[in-house]
Amino acid sequence: MNSSDKLLYTGKTHTTGGRDGAARSDDGRLDVKLGSPGASATGTNPEQMLAAGWSACFIGAMGIAAKTLRVALPPETAVDAEIDLAMNDSGYFLRARLNVSLPGIERDTAQKLTEMAHQTCPYSKATRGNIDVTIAVV
């Protein structure tokens, strides 16, 4: 971090057992069993957690964009995130799709909101240039 950076929050977890283990946050608010994708065992997987975190953050970024554009996000605003775990000759990789629903917002405005959010959302920034991302207004 630079001296001008302002730390806002640090999420801390302790994970054991990998994809078939458990993860718990230091404050106990997150306490989940983990399971491999497609496995019959109970528990979520890292791809689902990434989808949930990214979509929640993206809605927050759209809220900031909406203030800039002087429009109100509808209460029914939603993002359906899909994270693919895939494999090719080079090994494992991720792909993402964010399907954004902004009921009652004109399509051009909705598109502008999603473009602005994708530029400011920390998850979008973290993945930019690293994984294929498709964002669609639905």
HELIX and SHEET records of a PDB file:
HELIX    1   1 GLY A   18  ASP A   20  5                                   3    
HELIX    2   2 PRO A   46  LEU A   69  1                                  24    
HELIX    3   3 ARG A  107  THR A  120  1                                  14    
HELIX    4   4 PRO A  122  THR A  127  1                                   6    
SHEET    1   A 3 THR A  13  THR A  16  0                                        
SHEET    2   A 3 ALA A  22  SER A  25 -1                                        
SHEET    3   A 3 ASP A  31  LYS A  33 -1                                        
SHEET    1   B 3 ALA A  78  ASN A  88  0                                        
SHEET    2   B 3 GLY A  91  SER A 101 -1                                        
SHEET    3   B 3 ASP A 132  VAL A 137  1                                        
END                                                                             
